[in-house]
Amino acid sequence: MTDSTAGRPVRILLADDQPLLRTGFRMVLGTEDDLDIVAEAGDGVEAVELSRRLLPDVVLMDIRMPRMDGVAATRAIVDARLPVRVLILTTFDLDEYVVGALRAGASGFLAKDVPAEDLVTAIRTVAAGEAVVAPRILRRLLDRFADVLPDPAATPPKALDALTEREREVLVQVARGLSNAEIARELSVSETTVKTHVGHVLTKLGLRDRVQAVVLAYETGLVRPGG
């Protein structure tokens, strides 16, 4: 967790226009001792107002809501520089929504059919200051725009020269959608070591989070869609 959430439950705001779905999320998340649902919003305007007033750690944000959609609400929260991170949850995992949400400043994007344990993990990850995008969504998005990516035979950009061989290996695994624990198993190192390498990669390349690292890995040809 970040310094602000260490030692206390992660405070969550549920933003979805369907009460039944909010009830379902509350039932799933309510069993976790380190997660605390502080409020619910039925539309985007209410989500922004509650975010300003309550400053939750994470907003679970639906895309399609009345008065203001999830992308616009996310942008309003980010533009206000609130210490609030947004995790988008939607049944509409269409490419244009992914692009809009990430451009608006969302820290994660998952489909609503995600397993409960994956949702809980994603919330903790986002609260810890990292980013999460469902691998199937990210891969499909990158596959769609594969034709604008560089030739893999081209010389890698100078920016990647700052990385060590191990850091490049870690970046490749991050781009393939692996978690720190999965990368640790893949490379036979400790999870702490992987976290350190990921931090170095972000710092050296001037990236905000793992999502930007994934995009850069594809943009530079370090990883290819379908590879």
NORPEQUI-V406289 format. One record per pair of residues at least 12 apart in sequence whose C-alpha atoms are under 10 Angstrom apart, sorted by sequence separation. I is the first residue (numbers start at 0). GAP is how many residues later the second one is. D is the distance in Angstrom with one decimal. If there is no record, write none. Layout:
BEGIN
i=I gap=GAP d=D
i=I gap=GAP d=D
END
This chain:
BEGIN
i=13 gap=12 d=8.3
i=24 gap=12 d=9.5
i=37 gap=12 d=9.7
i=38 gap=12 d=9.4
i=46 gap=12 d=8.1
i=60 gap=12 d=8.5
i=61 gap=12 d=10.0
i=73 gap=12 d=6.6
i=96 gap=12 d=9.3
i=97 gap=12 d=9.3
i=109 gap=12 d=8.7
i=121 gap=12 d=9.5
i=170 gap=12 d=9.8
i=178 gap=12 d=9.5
i=179 gap=12 d=8.4
i=181 gap=12 d=9.6
i=182 gap=12 d=9.6
i=197 gap=12 d=8.2
i=200 gap=12 d=8.1
i=46 gap=13 d=9.6
i=60 gap=13 d=7.9
i=72 gap=13 d=9.6
i=73 gap=13 d=9.1
i=87 gap=13 d=7.4
i=108 gap=13 d=9.3
i=169 gap=13 d=7.1
i=172 gap=13 d=8.5
i=179 gap=13 d=9.2
i=180 gap=13 d=8.1
i=11 gap=14 d=10.0
i=25 gap=14 d=9.6
i=46 gap=14 d=8.2
i=73 gap=14 d=8.8
i=86 gap=14 d=9.3
i=87 gap=14 d=9.3
i=107 gap=14 d=7.8
i=168 gap=14 d=9.4
i=169 gap=14 d=9.1
i=172 gap=14 d=9.3
i=179 gap=14 d=6.0
i=180 gap=14 d=9.2
i=38 gap=15 d=8.5
i=58 gap=15 d=9.0
i=70 gap=15 d=9.9
i=85 gap=15 d=9.3
i=106 gap=15 d=9.8
i=107 gap=15 d=8.9
i=178 gap=15 d=9.5
i=179 gap=15 d=6.5
i=197 gap=15 d=9.2
i=37 gap=16 d=8.0
i=69 gap=16 d=9.6
i=85 gap=16 d=9.9
i=92 gap=16 d=8.4
i=106 gap=16 d=9.9
i=117 gap=16 d=9.7
i=169 gap=16 d=9.7
i=178 gap=16 d=9.8
i=11 gap=17 d=9.4
i=22 gap=17 d=9.7
i=37 gap=17 d=9.7
i=38 gap=17 d=8.8
i=43 gap=17 d=8.4
i=70 gap=17 d=8.6
i=92 gap=17 d=7.6
i=93 gap=17 d=9.9
i=107 gap=17 d=9.3
i=169 gap=17 d=8.4
i=179 gap=17 d=9.9
i=21 gap=18 d=7.5
i=37 gap=18 d=7.4
i=40 gap=18 d=9.8
i=42 gap=18 d=9.4
i=43 gap=18 d=8.5
i=58 gap=18 d=9.8
i=69 gap=18 d=7.6
i=85 gap=18 d=9.9
i=86 gap=18 d=9.9
i=87 gap=18 d=6.9
i=91 gap=18 d=9.7
i=92 gap=18 d=6.1
i=106 gap=18 d=9.5
i=107 gap=18 d=7.0
i=168 gap=18 d=8.5
i=179 gap=18 d=8.6
i=21 gap=19 d=9.0
i=36 gap=19 d=8.8
i=37 gap=19 d=10.0
i=39 gap=19 d=9.5
i=40 gap=19 d=9.9
i=42 gap=19 d=8.7
i=43 gap=19 d=8.9
i=69 gap=19 d=9.3
i=85 gap=19 d=7.8
i=86 gap=19 d=6.1
i=87 gap=19 d=7.9
i=88 gap=19 d=8.4
i=89 gap=19 d=8.1
i=90 gap=19 d=8.7
i=91 gap=19 d=7.3
i=92 gap=19 d=9.0
i=106 gap=19 d=6.3
i=21 gap=20 d=9.0
i=35 gap=20 d=9.5
i=38 gap=20 d=9.7
i=39 gap=20 d=9.6
i=40 gap=20 d=9.2
i=41 gap=20 d=9.5
i=42 gap=20 d=9.8
i=43 gap=20 d=8.8
i=44 gap=20 d=9.2
i=47 gap=20 d=9.4
i=69 gap=20 d=9.5
i=84 gap=20 d=8.5
i=85 gap=20 d=5.0
i=86 gap=20 d=5.7
i=87 gap=20 d=5.9
i=88 gap=20 d=6.1
i=89 gap=20 d=6.7
i=90 gap=20 d=5.5
i=91 gap=20 d=8.7
i=105 gap=20 d=9.7
i=106 gap=20 d=9.3
i=113 gap=20 d=8.7
i=18 gap=21 d=9.1
i=35 gap=21 d=9.9
i=36 gap=21 d=9.6
i=42 gap=21 d=8.7
i=43 gap=21 d=6.1
i=44 gap=21 d=8.4
i=45 gap=21 d=9.0
i=46 gap=21 d=9.2
i=84 gap=21 d=6.9
i=85 gap=21 d=5.5
i=86 gap=21 d=4.5
i=87 gap=21 d=4.6
i=88 gap=21 d=5.0
i=89 gap=21 d=5.0
i=90 gap=21 d=5.4
i=165 gap=21 d=9.3
i=18 gap=22 d=9.3
i=36 gap=22 d=9.7
i=42 gap=22 d=5.2
i=43 gap=22 d=6.8
i=44 gap=22 d=6.4
i=45 gap=22 d=8.9
i=46 gap=22 d=10.0
i=47 gap=22 d=9.8
i=50 gap=22 d=9.9
i=83 gap=22 d=10.0
i=84 gap=22 d=6.2
i=85 gap=22 d=6.7
i=86 gap=22 d=5.9
i=87 gap=22 d=6.1
i=88 gap=22 d=5.4
i=89 gap=22 d=5.1
i=90 gap=22 d=7.4
i=106 gap=22 d=8.3
i=107 gap=22 d=8.6
i=108 gap=22 d=8.7
i=109 gap=22 d=7.9
i=110 gap=22 d=9.4
i=8 gap=23 d=9.2
i=9 gap=23 d=9.4
i=10 gap=23 d=8.8
i=11 gap=23 d=7.2
i=12 gap=23 d=8.8
i=13 gap=23 d=7.3
i=16 gap=23 d=9.6
i=17 gap=23 d=9.7
i=18 gap=23 d=7.6
i=41 gap=23 d=7.5
i=42 gap=23 d=5.4
i=43 gap=23 d=6.3
i=44 gap=23 d=5.7
i=46 gap=23 d=8.8
i=83 gap=23 d=9.8
i=84 gap=23 d=8.7
i=85 gap=23 d=8.8
i=86 gap=23 d=7.6
i=87 gap=23 d=8.2
i=88 gap=23 d=5.5
i=89 gap=23 d=8.5
i=90 gap=23 d=9.9
i=106 gap=23 d=7.1
i=107 gap=23 d=5.4
i=108 gap=23 d=6.4
i=109 gap=23 d=6.1
i=110 gap=23 d=7.5
i=8 gap=24 d=7.1
i=9 gap=24 d=6.0
i=10 gap=24 d=6.3
i=11 gap=24 d=5.9
i=12 gap=24 d=6.0
i=13 gap=24 d=8.3
i=14 gap=24 d=8.7
i=15 gap=24 d=7.8
i=16 gap=24 d=7.4
i=17 gap=24 d=7.1
i=40 gap=24 d=10.0
i=41 gap=24 d=8.1
i=42 gap=24 d=6.4
i=43 gap=24 d=4.4
i=44 gap=24 d=8.4
i=47 gap=24 d=9.5
i=48 gap=24 d=9.6
i=87 gap=24 d=9.2
i=88 gap=24 d=9.0
i=89 gap=24 d=9.9
i=106 gap=24 d=4.8
i=107 gap=24 d=4.4
i=108 gap=24 d=4.8
i=109 gap=24 d=5.4
i=169 gap=24 d=7.2
i=173 gap=24 d=8.4
i=7 gap=25 d=9.6
i=8 gap=25 d=4.2
i=9 gap=25 d=4.8
i=10 gap=25 d=4.9
i=11 gap=25 d=4.6
i=12 gap=25 d=5.9
i=13 gap=25 d=6.5
i=14 gap=25 d=5.8
i=15 gap=25 d=6.3
i=16 gap=25 d=4.3
i=17 gap=25 d=9.4
i=41 gap=25 d=9.8
i=42 gap=25 d=6.5
i=43 gap=25 d=5.5
i=44 gap=25 d=9.3
i=47 gap=25 d=6.0
i=50 gap=25 d=10.0
i=51 gap=25 d=7.8
i=56 gap=25 d=9.7
i=57 gap=25 d=9.1
i=58 gap=25 d=7.2
i=59 gap=25 d=9.0
i=60 gap=25 d=6.6
i=61 gap=25 d=8.8
i=62 gap=25 d=6.9
i=74 gap=25 d=9.4
i=78 gap=25 d=8.7
i=88 gap=25 d=9.0
i=105 gap=25 d=8.4
i=106 gap=25 d=6.4
i=107 gap=25 d=5.2
i=108 gap=25 d=6.4
i=109 gap=25 d=9.1
i=110 gap=25 d=9.7
i=169 gap=25 d=9.5
i=7 gap=26 d=6.9
i=8 gap=26 d=4.9
i=9 gap=26 d=5.9
i=10 gap=26 d=5.9
i=11 gap=26 d=5.8
i=12 gap=26 d=5.1
i=13 gap=26 d=4.7
i=14 gap=26 d=4.5
i=15 gap=26 d=5.2
i=16 gap=26 d=5.6
i=42 gap=26 d=7.4
i=43 gap=26 d=5.9
i=46 gap=26 d=7.0
i=47 gap=26 d=7.9
i=50 gap=26 d=7.3
i=55 gap=26 d=9.4
i=56 gap=26 d=7.0
i=57 gap=26 d=5.8
i=58 gap=26 d=6.3
i=59 gap=26 d=6.3
i=60 gap=26 d=6.0
i=61 gap=26 d=6.0
i=62 gap=26 d=7.1
i=63 gap=26 d=7.9
i=70 gap=26 d=7.8
i=73 gap=26 d=9.8
i=74 gap=26 d=8.2
i=77 gap=26 d=7.4
i=78 gap=26 d=8.7
i=105 gap=26 d=9.4
i=106 gap=26 d=8.2
i=107 gap=26 d=8.2
i=108 gap=26 d=9.8
i=109 gap=26 d=9.5
i=110 gap=26 d=8.5
i=170 gap=26 d=8.7
i=6 gap=27 d=9.0
i=7 gap=27 d=8.7
i=8 gap=27 d=5.9
i=9 gap=27 d=8.3
i=10 gap=27 d=6.1
i=11 gap=27 d=7.3
i=12 gap=27 d=5.7
i=13 gap=27 d=6.1
i=14 gap=27 d=5.9
i=15 gap=27 d=6.4
i=16 gap=27 d=8.7
i=42 gap=27 d=8.3
i=43 gap=27 d=8.7
i=44 gap=27 d=9.2
i=45 gap=27 d=9.1
i=46 gap=27 d=9.0
i=47 gap=27 d=9.5
i=48 gap=27 d=9.9
i=54 gap=27 d=7.1
i=55 gap=27 d=8.0
i=56 gap=27 d=5.0
i=57 gap=27 d=4.8
i=58 gap=27 d=4.8
i=59 gap=27 d=5.0
i=60 gap=27 d=4.7
i=61 gap=27 d=5.2
i=62 gap=27 d=5.9
i=63 gap=27 d=9.3
i=69 gap=27 d=9.5
i=70 gap=27 d=9.4
i=73 gap=27 d=7.3
i=74 gap=27 d=9.5
i=76 gap=27 d=9.2
i=77 gap=27 d=6.2
i=105 gap=27 d=9.9
i=109 gap=27 d=7.9
i=166 gap=27 d=8.9
i=169 gap=27 d=7.0
i=170 gap=27 d=7.2
i=7 gap=28 d=9.3
i=8 gap=28 d=9.4
i=9 gap=28 d=9.6
i=10 gap=28 d=9.1
i=11 gap=28 d=8.8
i=12 gap=28 d=7.4
i=13 gap=28 d=8.5
i=14 gap=28 d=6.6
i=15 gap=28 d=8.3
i=43 gap=28 d=7.6
i=44 gap=28 d=6.8
i=47 gap=28 d=6.9
i=48 gap=28 d=9.1
i=51 gap=28 d=8.4
i=54 gap=28 d=6.7
i=55 gap=28 d=6.0
i=56 gap=28 d=6.1
i=57 gap=28 d=5.6
i=58 gap=28 d=6.0
i=59 gap=28 d=5.9
i=60 gap=28 d=5.8
i=61 gap=28 d=5.5
i=62 gap=28 d=8.5
i=63 gap=28 d=8.6
i=70 gap=28 d=9.7
i=71 gap=28 d=8.9
i=72 gap=28 d=9.8
i=73 gap=28 d=9.3
i=74 gap=28 d=8.3
i=75 gap=28 d=8.4
i=76 gap=28 d=8.8
i=77 gap=28 d=8.1
i=108 gap=28 d=8.3
i=109 gap=28 d=10.0
i=165 gap=28 d=9.6
i=168 gap=28 d=9.6
i=169 gap=28 d=6.9
i=4 gap=29 d=9.7
i=14 gap=29 d=7.3
i=43 gap=29 d=5.3
i=46 gap=29 d=9.9
i=47 gap=29 d=6.1
i=51 gap=29 d=9.8
i=54 gap=29 d=6.2
i=55 gap=29 d=8.2
i=56 gap=29 d=8.5
i=57 gap=29 d=6.9
i=58 gap=29 d=8.1
i=59 gap=29 d=6.4
i=60 gap=29 d=8.0
i=61 gap=29 d=8.7
i=62 gap=29 d=7.8
i=70 gap=29 d=6.3
i=71 gap=29 d=8.5
i=73 gap=29 d=9.6
i=74 gap=29 d=4.6
i=75 gap=29 d=9.5
i=76 gap=29 d=9.6
i=108 gap=29 d=9.1
i=166 gap=29 d=9.5
i=167 gap=29 d=9.2
i=14 gap=30 d=9.9
i=42 gap=30 d=9.0
i=43 gap=30 d=8.5
i=46 gap=30 d=8.9
i=47 gap=30 d=9.9
i=51 gap=30 d=7.1
i=53 gap=30 d=9.7
i=54 gap=30 d=9.6
i=55 gap=30 d=9.8
i=58 gap=30 d=9.8
i=59 gap=30 d=9.7
i=61 gap=30 d=9.5
i=62 gap=30 d=9.5
i=69 gap=30 d=9.6
i=70 gap=30 d=5.2
i=73 gap=30 d=6.1
i=74 gap=30 d=6.3
i=88 gap=30 d=9.3
i=166 gap=30 d=5.8
i=167 gap=30 d=9.7
i=170 gap=30 d=7.2
i=14 gap=31 d=8.3
i=15 gap=31 d=8.9
i=44 gap=31 d=9.4
i=50 gap=31 d=7.8
i=51 gap=31 d=9.4
i=69 gap=31 d=7.9
i=70 gap=31 d=8.6
i=72 gap=31 d=8.8
i=73 gap=31 d=6.7
i=74 gap=31 d=8.0
i=101 gap=31 d=9.5
i=165 gap=31 d=7.9
i=166 gap=31 d=7.3
i=169 gap=31 d=8.5
i=170 gap=31 d=9.4
i=14 gap=32 d=5.9
i=43 gap=32 d=9.6
i=47 gap=32 d=9.6
i=50 gap=32 d=9.2
i=51 gap=32 d=8.9
i=70 gap=32 d=8.8
i=71 gap=32 d=7.4
i=73 gap=32 d=6.4
i=86 gap=32 d=9.8
i=166 gap=32 d=9.6
i=13 gap=33 d=8.1
i=14 gap=33 d=9.4
i=50 gap=33 d=7.3
i=63 gap=33 d=10.0
i=70 gap=33 d=6.3
i=73 gap=33 d=9.7
i=163 gap=33 d=9.4
i=166 gap=33 d=7.7
i=167 gap=33 d=8.1
i=176 gap=33 d=9.4
i=12 gap=34 d=7.8
i=50 gap=34 d=9.8
i=62 gap=34 d=7.8
i=69 gap=34 d=9.6
i=70 gap=34 d=8.8
i=162 gap=34 d=9.6
i=166 gap=34 d=6.4
i=176 gap=34 d=9.5
i=14 gap=35 d=9.7
i=24 gap=35 d=9.4
i=62 gap=35 d=9.9
i=70 gap=35 d=8.2
i=86 gap=35 d=8.2
i=97 gap=35 d=8.9
i=174 gap=35 d=8.2
i=69 gap=36 d=9.7
i=86 gap=36 d=7.4
i=138 gap=36 d=9.2
i=163 gap=36 d=9.7
i=173 gap=36 d=7.2
i=174 gap=36 d=8.3
i=12 gap=37 d=8.0
i=85 gap=37 d=9.4
i=137 gap=37 d=9.4
i=138 gap=37 d=8.3
i=162 gap=37 d=8.3
i=163 gap=37 d=9.1
i=173 gap=37 d=8.9
i=174 gap=37 d=9.6
i=176 gap=37 d=8.1
i=12 gap=38 d=7.6
i=21 gap=38 d=9.8
i=62 gap=38 d=8.5
i=84 gap=38 d=9.6
i=137 gap=38 d=9.4
i=138 gap=38 d=8.6
i=161 gap=38 d=9.9
i=162 gap=38 d=6.8
i=174 gap=38 d=7.1
i=175 gap=38 d=7.8
i=11 gap=39 d=9.8
i=86 gap=39 d=7.3
i=97 gap=39 d=7.9
i=98 gap=39 d=9.9
i=137 gap=39 d=8.4
i=161 gap=39 d=8.8
i=170 gap=39 d=9.1
i=173 gap=39 d=7.6
i=174 gap=39 d=4.3
i=85 gap=40 d=7.9
i=86 gap=40 d=9.5
i=97 gap=40 d=8.2
i=134 gap=40 d=9.2
i=173 gap=40 d=6.5
i=174 gap=40 d=7.5
i=12 gap=41 d=8.8
i=84 gap=41 d=6.9
i=85 gap=41 d=9.2
i=92 gap=41 d=9.6
i=134 gap=41 d=7.5
i=135 gap=41 d=8.9
i=159 gap=41 d=9.2
i=162 gap=41 d=7.3
i=171 gap=41 d=9.3
i=172 gap=41 d=9.2
i=174 gap=41 d=8.7
i=175 gap=41 d=9.5
i=11 gap=42 d=9.8
i=12 gap=42 d=9.0
i=13 gap=42 d=9.9
i=83 gap=42 d=9.9
i=84 gap=42 d=7.0
i=94 gap=42 d=7.6
i=98 gap=42 d=8.5
i=134 gap=42 d=5.3
i=161 gap=42 d=6.6
i=162 gap=42 d=8.4
i=170 gap=42 d=7.2
i=171 gap=42 d=8.1
i=174 gap=42 d=6.3
i=175 gap=42 d=9.9
i=10 gap=43 d=9.3
i=11 gap=43 d=9.2
i=12 gap=43 d=6.2
i=83 gap=43 d=8.7
i=84 gap=43 d=9.7
i=92 gap=43 d=9.6
i=93 gap=43 d=8.0
i=94 gap=43 d=8.7
i=97 gap=43 d=7.9
i=133 gap=43 d=7.8
i=134 gap=43 d=8.4
i=160 gap=43 d=9.8
i=161 gap=43 d=7.8
i=170 gap=43 d=7.6
i=173 gap=43 d=8.9
i=174 gap=43 d=7.6
i=10 gap=44 d=8.4
i=11 gap=44 d=5.5
i=12 gap=44 d=8.1
i=13 gap=44 d=8.8
i=14 gap=44 d=6.9
i=15 gap=44 d=8.1
i=16 gap=44 d=9.9
i=17 gap=44 d=9.5
i=84 gap=44 d=8.1
i=86 gap=44 d=8.7
i=87 gap=44 d=9.7
i=92 gap=44 d=6.8
i=132 gap=44 d=8.2
i=159 gap=44 d=8.7
i=160 gap=44 d=9.8
i=172 gap=44 d=9.9
i=10 gap=45 d=5.0
i=11 gap=45 d=6.1
i=12 gap=45 d=6.4
i=13 gap=45 d=6.1
i=14 gap=45 d=5.8
i=15 gap=45 d=6.5
i=16 gap=45 d=7.7
i=60 gap=45 d=9.3
i=84 gap=45 d=9.7
i=85 gap=45 d=9.6
i=86 gap=45 d=8.1
i=87 gap=45 d=9.2
i=92 gap=45 d=9.9
i=94 gap=45 d=7.8
i=95 gap=45 d=8.8
i=131 gap=45 d=9.0
i=158 gap=45 d=8.4
i=159 gap=45 d=7.5
i=170 gap=45 d=9.5
i=171 gap=45 d=6.9
i=9 gap=46 d=8.0
i=10 gap=46 d=5.1
i=11 gap=46 d=5.0
i=12 gap=46 d=4.7
i=13 gap=46 d=5.1
i=14 gap=46 d=4.9
i=15 gap=46 d=5.1
i=16 gap=46 d=9.7
i=84 gap=46 d=9.5
i=86 gap=46 d=9.2
i=93 gap=46 d=9.3
i=94 gap=46 d=5.7
i=158 gap=46 d=6.6
i=170 gap=46 d=7.1
i=171 gap=46 d=9.2
i=9 gap=47 d=6.1
i=10 gap=47 d=6.5
i=11 gap=47 d=5.7
i=12 gap=47 d=6.2
i=13 gap=47 d=6.7
i=14 gap=47 d=6.0
i=15 gap=47 d=8.2
i=16 gap=47 d=8.0
i=17 gap=47 d=8.9
i=58 gap=47 d=9.7
i=60 gap=47 d=9.9
i=93 gap=47 d=8.5
i=94 gap=47 d=9.3
i=131 gap=47 d=9.5
i=158 gap=47 d=9.7
i=174 gap=47 d=9.1
i=175 gap=47 d=8.1
i=8 gap=48 d=9.5
i=9 gap=48 d=7.5
i=10 gap=48 d=8.7
i=11 gap=48 d=7.2
i=12 gap=48 d=8.3
i=13 gap=48 d=8.6
i=14 gap=48 d=9.3
i=15 gap=48 d=8.2
i=16 gap=48 d=5.7
i=58 gap=48 d=10.0
i=59 gap=48 d=9.5
i=60 gap=48 d=9.3
i=92 gap=48 d=9.9
i=174 gap=48 d=7.1
i=175 gap=48 d=9.7
i=15 gap=49 d=6.8
i=16 gap=49 d=7.3
i=57 gap=49 d=9.3
i=59 gap=49 d=9.7
i=61 gap=49 d=9.9
i=94 gap=49 d=8.4
i=167 gap=49 d=9.3
i=174 gap=49 d=9.5
i=175 gap=49 d=9.4
i=14 gap=50 d=8.7
i=15 gap=50 d=9.5
i=59 gap=50 d=10.0
i=61 gap=50 d=9.1
i=171 gap=50 d=7.0
i=172 gap=50 d=9.3
i=174 gap=50 d=10.0
i=175 gap=50 d=9.6
i=170 gap=51 d=8.8
i=171 gap=51 d=6.4
i=175 gap=51 d=8.6
i=4 gap=52 d=7.7
i=170 gap=52 d=9.2
i=171 gap=52 d=9.9
i=3 gap=53 d=8.7
i=15 gap=53 d=10.0
i=168 gap=53 d=9.8
i=15 gap=54 d=8.9
i=124 gap=54 d=10.0
i=167 gap=54 d=8.6
i=1 gap=55 d=9.8
i=14 gap=55 d=8.5
i=159 gap=56 d=9.8
i=159 gap=57 d=9.4
i=14 gap=58 d=9.9
i=59 gap=59 d=10.0
i=159 gap=60 d=8.7
i=158 gap=61 d=9.5
i=156 gap=62 d=9.8
i=159 gap=62 d=9.2
i=59 gap=63 d=8.4
i=156 gap=63 d=6.6
i=58 gap=64 d=9.1
i=155 gap=64 d=6.3
i=156 gap=64 d=9.2
i=57 gap=65 d=7.1
i=154 gap=65 d=9.0
i=155 gap=65 d=7.2
i=156 gap=65 d=9.7
i=56 gap=66 d=9.4
i=57 gap=66 d=9.0
i=151 gap=66 d=9.5
i=153 gap=66 d=8.9
i=154 gap=66 d=9.0
i=155 gap=66 d=7.5
i=56 gap=67 d=9.9
i=58 gap=67 d=9.9
i=151 gap=67 d=9.7
i=153 gap=67 d=8.0
i=57 gap=68 d=7.3
i=58 gap=68 d=9.8
i=149 gap=68 d=8.4
i=150 gap=68 d=9.6
i=151 gap=68 d=8.0
i=152 gap=68 d=8.2
i=56 gap=69 d=8.8
i=57 gap=69 d=6.3
i=148 gap=69 d=7.1
i=149 gap=69 d=6.5
i=150 gap=69 d=8.7
i=151 gap=69 d=4.9
i=152 gap=69 d=10.0
i=56 gap=70 d=6.2
i=148 gap=70 d=5.5
i=149 gap=70 d=6.5
i=150 gap=70 d=6.7
i=151 gap=70 d=7.3
i=12 gap=71 d=9.9
i=55 gap=71 d=9.9
i=56 gap=71 d=9.4
i=147 gap=71 d=8.5
i=148 gap=71 d=7.6
i=149 gap=71 d=5.9
i=151 gap=71 d=8.2
i=11 gap=72 d=9.6
i=56 gap=72 d=9.9
i=141 gap=72 d=9.8
i=145 gap=72 d=8.7
i=148 gap=72 d=7.0
i=149 gap=72 d=9.7
i=151 gap=72 d=7.5
i=10 gap=73 d=9.8
i=11 gap=73 d=9.8
i=12 gap=73 d=9.5
i=14 gap=73 d=9.5
i=15 gap=73 d=9.0
i=137 gap=73 d=9.0
i=141 gap=73 d=8.1
i=145 gap=73 d=9.1
i=150 gap=73 d=9.4
i=11 gap=74 d=9.8
i=14 gap=74 d=9.4
i=15 gap=74 d=9.4
i=149 gap=74 d=9.3
i=138 gap=75 d=10.0
i=142 gap=75 d=9.9
i=148 gap=75 d=8.5
i=137 gap=76 d=8.9
i=141 gap=76 d=7.7
i=148 gap=76 d=9.3
i=130 gap=77 d=9.2
i=131 gap=77 d=9.2
i=132 gap=77 d=9.1
i=137 gap=77 d=9.1
i=141 gap=77 d=9.4
i=129 gap=78 d=8.8
i=130 gap=78 d=6.0
i=131 gap=78 d=7.5
i=132 gap=78 d=7.2
i=145 gap=78 d=8.0
i=146 gap=78 d=10.0
i=3 gap=79 d=9.5
i=128 gap=79 d=9.7
i=129 gap=79 d=5.9
i=130 gap=79 d=5.7
i=131 gap=79 d=7.0
i=145 gap=79 d=6.5
i=128 gap=80 d=8.1
i=129 gap=80 d=6.7
i=130 gap=80 d=6.1
i=144 gap=80 d=9.0
i=145 gap=80 d=9.6
i=129 gap=81 d=8.7
i=130 gap=81 d=9.0
i=132 gap=81 d=10.0
i=142 gap=81 d=8.7
i=143 gap=81 d=8.9
i=141 gap=82 d=8.8
i=142 gap=82 d=5.3
i=141 gap=83 d=6.2
i=142 gap=83 d=7.2
i=140 gap=84 d=9.3
i=141 gap=84 d=9.1
i=34 gap=85 d=8.6
i=138 gap=85 d=9.9
i=139 gap=85 d=8.4
i=33 gap=86 d=9.9
i=138 gap=86 d=6.8
i=139 gap=86 d=9.2
i=24 gap=87 d=9.9
i=28 gap=87 d=8.3
i=137 gap=87 d=9.9
i=138 gap=87 d=7.7
i=27 gap=88 d=6.7
i=28 gap=88 d=9.5
i=31 gap=88 d=8.3
i=34 gap=88 d=8.7
i=27 gap=89 d=9.0
i=34 gap=89 d=8.5
i=28 gap=90 d=8.8
i=33 gap=90 d=8.9
i=20 gap=91 d=9.5
i=24 gap=91 d=8.8
i=27 gap=91 d=9.2
i=28 gap=91 d=7.0
i=27 gap=92 d=8.6
i=24 gap=94 d=9.5
i=28 gap=94 d=9.8
i=106 gap=102 d=8.4
i=106 gap=103 d=9.5
i=107 gap=103 d=8.5
i=106 gap=104 d=8.2
i=101 gap=109 d=8.7
i=101 gap=110 d=9.6
i=11 gap=111 d=8.7
i=9 gap=113 d=8.4
i=9 gap=114 d=7.5
i=8 gap=115 d=9.9
i=11 gap=115 d=9.5
i=10 gap=116 d=9.0
i=9 gap=117 d=6.9
i=9 gap=118 d=9.5
i=4 gap=119 d=10.0
i=5 gap=121 d=9.9
i=1 gap=122 d=9.9
i=4 gap=122 d=7.5
i=5 gap=122 d=9.0
i=0 gap=123 d=7.1
i=1 gap=123 d=9.8
i=3 gap=123 d=9.3
i=4 gap=123 d=7.9
i=0 gap=124 d=7.7
i=1 gap=124 d=9.6
i=3 gap=124 d=9.3
i=0 gap=125 d=8.8
i=1 gap=125 d=6.8
i=2 gap=125 d=8.6
i=0 gap=126 d=6.1
i=1 gap=126 d=4.8
i=2 gap=126 d=9.9
i=0 gap=127 d=4.0
i=1 gap=127 d=6.4
i=0 gap=128 d=7.4
i=1 gap=128 d=9.6
i=0 gap=129 d=9.6
END
